Amino acid sequence: MAYEVRGVVARGKGQPVTVETIVVPDPGPGEAVVDVQACGVCHTDLHYREGGINDDFPFLLGHEAAGVVAAIGDGVTNVAVGDYVVLNWRAVCGECRACRKGQLQYCFNTHNAAQKMTLADGTELSPALGIGAFAEKTLVHSGQCTKVDPAAPPTAAGLLGCGVMAGVGAAINTGAVQRGETVAVFGCGGVGDAAIAGAKLAGASTIIAVDISDQKLEWARRFGATHTVNSAGTDPVEAIKALTSGFGVDVAIDAVGHPKVFEQAFYARDLAGRVVMVGVPTPGMEITLPAIEIFGRGGAVKSSWYGDCLPSRDFPMLVDLYLQGRFDLDAFVSETIGLDDVEQAFEKMHKGEVLRSVVVF
């Protein structure tokens, strides 16, 4: 029997979202239906609404979520009805060339549900990142469900589904920050602040936050930034060098995804340092750098996909750190809202007024 629930839909490029009736089918083989308890409003959802991902409208938005498994299809063994899960968009296939090399965090053929959720009139929906969690229930592949300790509230645990994991992973997994190293993070929204928190967890000695907003720089200090630079009126590269004895940082993380910011991160690192791009650029953006600078500085230039995470490993670990009081997920939650408030939450996010608005069901 199919379920009829309320969900947030983007019908066309740049159009305000609407709350509509969504039809969620019973799970088929390998699938699960999840009762969504909370879902963060992530910038990627706004990218979908603006047509910045693709044009497969209408979209069922939402992907940064936690909830409880309500039903499972044939062959599902990794979760059971009643399990408390965080949803992920890296359900590894185990068979692609990355998985066969033992690099599951790079899986090139991640699983999604085979069936489609629809509008009441039968129009098929494209779920954001294969999840579509701005809905009271959603249909996913069972591999998109990662069991975590139910002691963690869904408003906190759900954030691991995207932005927080992307930032923490950019520092710990992609950037491989080591004890005593120096780190600069460019862009102090949710992902950037998570990268700062990740650098702190890894034992970085100096963590420099860079943004054009004093409010965001104040938030960054709460997550572990030891120094801040407002790049609206200060050259961040020179400021970072001044804070690191003229050398630059060991790891520079671009959490914005803009060519100018990436260039600043590139030049703000020490020789043999690492540059990590975790901010998502738009398709038309281009980066131009002198080849001799790329060669002469050594080190590594990396992009970070989902914080190069493995959900089955990283989500439970970060929830445990949260429950131990060592990783403050609650600090990312600026407000809790209802489904009808998502459009307003997009505006607040665009203006930099919130780290995360979280829809609570």
BAGUKOL-474645 format. One line per field, with one value per residue (C-alpha): x, y, z; residue number from 1. Coordinates in Angstrom, 2 decimals, decimal comma. Example, Ala and Ser with C-alpha at 12.3 -4.5 7.8 and 13.67 -1.06 7.14 Angstrom:
c1 = c(12,30	13,67)
c2 = c(-4,50	-1,06)
c3 = c(7,80	7,14)
resi = c(1	2)
This chain:
c1 = c(0,00	1,41	1,69	0,43	2,48	3,37	6,63	8,50	8,67	10,62	8,60	10,77	14,03	14,03	10,38	9,38	8,99	5,57	4,31	2,36	1,00	3,67	2,94	5,57	5,36	5,91	9,60	10,72	13,75	16,69	14,61	13,40	10,76	11,91	9,79	11,75	12,12	14,34	15,99	18,47	18,06	21,28	22,66	22,57	18,76	18,86	21,19	18,54	15,80	17,93	18,69	22,35	22,49	20,37	16,98	15,13	12,22	10,12	12,43	11,51	13,99	15,77	18,57	20,28	18,07	17,56	14,59	13,27	12,90	9,17	9,27	11,81	11,71	12,84	16,48	17,22	19,52	21,48	18,52	15,27	11,97	12,42	16,12	17,22	19,19	20,93	20,33	23,32	23,89	26,86	25,29	28,32	27,85	30,81	31,41	32,69	36,39	36,75	35,12	37,20	40,34	39,14	38,36	34,67	34,63	34,99	32,26	31,34	28,01	26,17	22,71	19,37	15,83	14,67	11,07	9,95	8,00	5,33	2,97	-0,69	-1,33	1,37	4,14	7,47	9,72	13,50	14,60	17,48	20,68	18,51	16,88	14,06	13,70	11,63	8,76	7,10	8,24	10,75	11,81	15,53	17,85	18,53	22,24	21,38	20,36	23,18	22,32	23,51	22,96	19,33	20,46	21,45	18,47	17,54	18,11	21,79	22,33	20,67	23,25	25,85	23,94	25,57	27,07	28,71	30,15	31,44	33,29	34,65	35,72	37,44	39,72	40,18	39,82	40,78	43,10	44,50	45,12	47,69	48,39	50,21	49,54	48,23	44,94	43,05	39,36	37,89	34,15	32,55	29,08	27,95	30,52	33,38	32,62	32,44	35,91	37,12	35,60	37,24	40,65	40,22	39,33	42,46	44,66	45,56	47,54	46,46	43,09	42,50	38,95	38,45	35,16	33,70	31,15	32,06	29,04	30,29	33,78	32,29	30,55	33,85	35,51	32,84	33,89	37,60	39,09	42,12	42,37	39,99	40,51	37,83	38,83	36,45	39,13	42,24	44,38	43,80	46,96	49,20	47,26	47,63	51,35	51,74	50,11	52,36	55,85	55,63	55,21	51,48	49,40	49,83	46,23	44,03	40,35	38,08	34,55	33,09	33,72	34,64	37,72	38,96	38,64	40,38	43,24	43,57	43,62	46,22	48,62	47,96	49,54	53,10	55,41	54,28	50,98	47,56	44,72	41,22	38,12	34,92	32,74	30,66	31,34	28,79	29,30	30,60	33,38	37,03	40,34	43,56	46,89	50,49	51,77	55,11	53,28	51,49	54,78	56,92	54,75	54,57	52,10	48,62	45,55	42,45	38,70	36,64	33,53	31,19	34,23	35,55	33,49	32,35	29,00	29,05	32,36	32,12	28,50	28,52	31,96	30,83	27,60	29,67	31,92	28,78	27,36	30,71	30,55	33,57	31,77	29,05	26,52	23,85	25,85	25,13	21,36	20,30	16,56	13,98	11,13	8,17	7,77	5,94	8,97	11,53	11,30	11,91	14,82	16,41	16,30	17,92	20,62	21,30	21,68	24,03	21,68	21,76	24,13	21,33	17,59	16,28	12,82	11,31	8,42)
c2 = c(0,00	3,38	6,22	9,77	12,38	16,06	17,08	20,13	20,29	22,52	22,59	24,89	26,82	29,66	29,16	29,24	25,76	24,34	21,84	19,14	15,63	13,03	9,39	7,05	3,44	0,36	-0,57	-2,97	-5,29	-3,57	-0,52	1,03	3,57	5,90	8,05	11,29	12,97	15,92	17,29	20,15	22,89	22,55	24,85	21,92	21,97	25,60	24,60	22,11	24,74	27,15	24,55	24,44	20,62	19,55	20,30	17,12	19,05	18,57	17,83	16,46	18,43	17,57	15,09	15,89	13,75	11,26	9,08	5,59	2,73	2,14	-0,67	-2,71	-4,60	-8,09	-8,91	-6,07	-7,23	-4,15	-2,47	-3,56	-1,86	0,40	1,12	4,73	5,88	8,81	8,97	9,16	9,62	7,25	3,80	1,94	-0,66	-2,88	-3,70	-0,60	-0,02	2,19	-0,35	-3,17	-1,20	-0,93	2,78	2,60	6,30	7,01	4,59	5,58	3,73	4,46	2,98	4,80	3,45	1,90	3,07	6,67	8,76	10,86	13,75	12,90	13,11	10,54	12,97	11,37	13,25	13,53	13,19	15,48	13,39	10,32	10,97	13,57	14,02	17,21	14,77	12,89	9,61	8,92	5,93	5,14	2,27	0,40	1,16	4,83	4,08	4,20	3,00	5,24	5,47	6,57	8,65	11,38	13,63	13,71	17,48	16,80	13,37	14,30	17,00	14,28	13,33	16,12	19,45	18,56	15,33	17,17	19,70	17,34	14,90	17,62	18,22	14,70	12,46	14,54	17,05	14,47	17,15	15,91	16,85	20,16	21,24	24,63	24,97	27,77	27,45	29,84	30,29	29,85	28,59	25,15	23,23	25,58	25,49	21,71	21,72	23,88	21,43	18,56	20,26	20,74	17,06	16,12	18,19	21,17	23,75	26,82	27,10	30,30	31,13	33,40	35,04	38,43	38,30	39,19	37,18	34,04	34,58	34,75	31,43	29,98	30,66	28,55	25,58	25,91	28,71	30,15	33,18	34,97	37,06	39,26	39,13	41,95	44,45	42,34	40,28	36,80	35,33	37,92	37,68	33,89	34,10	36,63	34,14	31,28	32,82	33,77	30,22	29,64	26,77	23,03	22,61	25,23	24,35	26,18	25,74	28,30	26,85	30,09	30,53	33,60	31,86	28,75	30,92	32,49	29,03	27,86	30,71	30,63	27,20	26,32	24,51	20,89	21,84	20,54	22,50	21,02	22,22	21,11	24,11	23,38	25,62	26,35	24,63	27,74	28,60	28,25	28,42	29,68	29,22	29,44	25,93	26,79	27,65	24,31	22,50	24,72	24,57	20,79	19,22	18,33	19,97	17,92	18,00	16,47	14,46	14,27	14,67	11,43	9,70	6,16	6,57	3,16	4,11	7,86	8,51	6,25	7,57	11,20	10,43	8,75	11,82	13,98	11,84	12,04	15,85	16,10	17,26	19,89	19,08	21,12	24,29	23,97	24,20	27,86	27,15	24,41	24,95	23,23	22,11	25,30	27,39	25,95	28,80	31,35	29,23	29,43	33,22	33,20	30,85	32,98	36,06	34,26	34,63	30,93	27,98	25,44	25,62	22,16	20,91	18,89	16,50)
c3 = c(0,00	-1,00	1,51	0,96	2,82	2,66	1,01	-0,33	-4,13	-6,52	-9,75	-11,84	-11,94	-9,42	-8,48	-4,81	-3,37	-2,60	-0,03	-1,83	-1,45	-2,23	-2,99	-1,53	-2,76	-0,65	-0,69	-3,38	-3,27	-1,59	-0,62	2,63	3,63	6,40	8,71	8,57	11,97	11,05	7,91	7,59	4,99	2,99	0,30	-2,12	-1,94	-3,02	-5,87	-6,99	-6,86	-8,87	-11,56	-10,56	-10,38	-13,35	-14,88	-13,90	-12,36	-10,33	-7,41	-4,02	-1,92	1,32	1,96	5,30	7,48	10,29	11,04	11,74	9,27	8,71	6,13	4,19	0,92	0,00	0,52	2,95	5,73	6,81	8,55	10,17	10,89	13,92	13,33	13,89	10,85	9,23	5,48	3,17	-0,53	-0,74	-0,67	-1,97	-4,68	-3,77	-7,43	-9,27	-9,98	-6,86	-4,57	-6,02	-5,19	-1,58	-1,97	-1,08	-0,20	-3,94	-5,10	-8,66	-8,80	-5,56	-5,08	-5,06	-4,86	-8,14	-7,75	-8,09	-5,63	-7,37	-7,03	-6,50	-10,25	-10,99	-12,02	-11,16	-8,76	-8,74	-5,10	-4,11	-3,98	-4,30	-0,91	-0,92	2,83	3,08	3,46	6,27	4,68	1,94	-0,14	-0,37	-1,12	2,11	1,72	2,15	5,74	8,30	11,80	14,63	18,38	18,97	21,96	19,50	18,64	14,93	14,73	15,43	13,87	10,58	9,89	9,35	6,20	4,20	5,26	8,56	7,17	4,10	6,25	8,87	6,18	4,16	7,14	8,49	5,44	2,39	4,01	6,45	9,10	11,62	15,22	15,47	11,88	10,79	8,92	7,16	6,27	3,71	4,17	7,57	6,83	7,91	5,86	6,74	10,44	10,27	8,67	11,55	14,03	12,16	12,25	15,99	16,46	14,50	16,83	14,62	16,57	14,58	12,82	10,85	9,78	6,75	5,77	4,82	7,64	11,21	12,38	10,66	12,03	15,51	14,87	13,64	16,98	18,68	16,58	17,26	15,16	16,95	14,63	12,27	9,13	7,57	3,90	2,97	3,94	4,50	2,12	3,55	2,04	3,69	6,95	7,02	6,30	9,11	11,48	10,35	10,48	6,82	5,54	5,08	6,44	6,09	4,93	3,23	2,75	0,29	1,65	-0,77	-4,23	-5,99	-8,24	-6,36	-3,01	-4,33	-5,58	-2,13	-0,53	-3,05	-2,26	1,50	1,98	2,87	0,45	0,16	1,82	0,83	-0,77	-0,50	-2,36	-0,66	-1,61	-4,72	-7,74	-10,43	-13,81	-15,62	-13,18	-14,26	-12,38	-13,96	-12,18	-13,42	-14,06	-12,48	-9,23	-9,22	-9,77	-7,60	-4,49	-4,45	-2,07	-3,26	-4,76	-3,94	-4,27	-1,47	-2,40	0,59	2,80	1,24	3,89	4,34	6,11	7,80	9,42	9,91	10,94	14,03	15,03	14,90	16,76	19,48	19,72	20,00	22,81	24,60	24,48	22,17	19,00	19,32	16,60	18,39	17,73	14,00	14,55	14,34	14,38	14,02	11,56	9,89	6,28	5,38	6,40	3,95	1,43	4,17	5,43	1,97	2,23	5,67	4,46	1,37	3,58	5,96	8,92	9,93	9,95	9,67	9,76	10,55	9,58	12,43	11,81)
resi = c(1	2	3	4	5	6	7	8	9	10	11	12	13	14	15	16	17	18	19	20	21	22	23	24	25	26	27	28	29	30	31	32	33	34	35	36	37	38	39	40	41	42	43	44	45	46	47	48	49	50	51	52	53	54	55	56	57	58	59	60	61	62	63	64	65	66	67	68	69	70	71	72	73	74	75	76	77	78	79	80	81	82	83	84	85	86	87	88	89	90	91	92	93	94	95	96	97	98	99	100	101	102	103	104	105	106	107	108	109	110	111	112	113	114	115	116	117	118	119	120	121	122	123	124	125	126	127	128	129	130	131	132	133	134	135	136	137	138	139	140	141	142	143	144	145	146	147	148	149	150	151	152	153	154	155	156	157	158	159	160	161	162	163	164	165	166	167	168	169	170	171	172	173	174	175	176	177	178	179	180	181	182	183	184	185	186	187	188	189	190	191	192	193	194	195	196	197	198	199	200	201	202	203	204	205	206	207	208	209	210	211	212	213	214	215	216	217	218	219	220	221	222	223	224	225	226	227	228	229	230	231	232	233	234	235	236	237	238	239	240	241	242	243	244	245	246	247	248	249	250	251	252	253	254	255	256	257	258	259	260	261	262	263	264	265	266	267	268	269	270	271	272	273	274	275	276	277	278	279	280	281	282	283	284	285	286	287	288	289	290	291	292	293	294	295	296	297	298	299	300	301	302	303	304	305	306	307	308	309	310	311	312	313	314	315	316	317	318	319	320	321	322	323	324	325	326	327	328	329	330	331	332	333	334	335	336	337	338	339	340	341	342	343	344	345	346	347	348	349	350	351	352	353	354	355	356	357	358	359	360	361)
